[in-house]
Amino acid sequence: MGARPLRRAIQRFIEDPLADFVLGRNLNPGATILVDRKEELTGEEDESLVDIKIIEGEPRAEKVTVPADEPVEPEEAPDSED
């Protein structure tokens, strides 16, 4: 099998079903998508050959950093003469 037929097979059997699966779901951050081959094939042409599952991950808190400000000297007020 050459590179082009292999690329088309990967697109047809993995990328297309995966894209349809992801577009039809609401995935949470940290989730993992597991793509595996189906154990039993029924022989139907339209059926997907891959089994796609979501493994929910634990939500992670994002680290928030605040830039350290350099100490700023207060500006001296001009002397006012009354």
C-alpha positions as CSV (number, residue, x, y, z in Angstrom):
1,M,0.0,0.0,0.0
2,G,1.4,3.4,-1.0
3,A,1.4,6.6,1.0
4,R,-1.7,8.1,-0.8
5,P,-3.9,5.0,-0.3
6,L,-2.8,4.8,3.3
7,R,-3.6,8.5,3.9
8,R,-7.0,8.0,2.4
9,A,-7.6,4.9,4.6
10,I,-6.6,6.8,7.7
11,Q,-8.9,9.7,6.8
12,R,-11.8,7.4,5.9
13,F,-11.6,5.0,8.9
14,I,-10.2,7.3,11.7
15,E,-10.3,11.0,11.0
16,D,-13.8,11.3,9.6
17,P,-15.5,9.2,12.3
18,L,-13.5,11.1,15.0
19,A,-14.5,14.5,13.6
20,D,-18.2,13.5,13.5
21,F,-17.9,12.2,17.1
22,V,-16.2,15.4,18.4
23,L,-18.6,17.7,16.6
24,G,-21.6,16.0,18.1
25,R,-20.4,16.2,21.7
26,N,-19.6,18.8,24.3
27,L,-16.1,17.8,25.6
28,N,-14.8,19.1,28.9
29,P,-11.2,20.3,29.3
30,G,-9.0,17.4,30.4
31,A,-11.1,14.8,28.6
32,T,-9.3,12.1,26.5
33,I,-10.8,10.5,23.4
34,L,-9.9,6.8,23.0
35,V,-10.0,5.5,19.4
36,D,-9.9,1.7,19.1
37,R,-10.8,-0.9,16.5
38,K,-14.1,-2.7,16.9
39,E,-13.8,-6.2,18.1
40,E,-16.7,-7.6,16.0
41,L,-17.5,-6.5,12.5
42,T,-21.0,-7.0,11.1
43,G,-20.0,-6.7,7.5
44,E,-22.2,-3.6,6.9
45,E,-20.5,-1.1,4.6
46,D,-21.8,2.0,6.4
47,E,-20.8,0.9,9.9
48,S,-17.7,2.5,11.4
49,L,-14.7,0.2,12.0
50,V,-13.6,2.2,15.0
51,D,-14.9,2.4,18.5
52,I,-14.7,5.9,20.0
53,K,-15.0,6.6,23.7
54,I,-14.6,9.6,26.0
55,I,-12.6,9.3,29.2
56,E,-13.5,12.2,31.4
57,G,-10.6,13.9,33.0
58,E,-10.6,15.7,36.3
59,P,-11.0,19.4,35.8
60,R,-7.8,21.3,36.5
61,A,-7.6,24.7,37.9
62,E,-5.6,27.0,35.7
63,K,-2.6,28.7,37.3
64,V,-3.1,32.4,37.4
65,T,0.1,34.5,37.8
66,V,0.3,38.1,38.5
67,P,3.3,39.9,37.2
68,A,5.5,41.3,39.9
69,D,5.5,45.1,39.8
70,E,8.6,47.0,40.5
71,P,8.2,49.4,43.4
72,V,7.2,52.7,42.1
73,E,8.4,55.9,43.8
74,P,5.6,58.3,44.5
75,E,5.9,61.4,42.5
76,E,6.6,64.5,44.5
77,A,3.9,67.1,44.5
78,P,5.1,70.5,43.3
79,D,5.4,73.0,46.0
80,S,2.5,75.4,45.8
81,E,3.0,78.9,46.9
82,D,-0.1,80.6,48.3
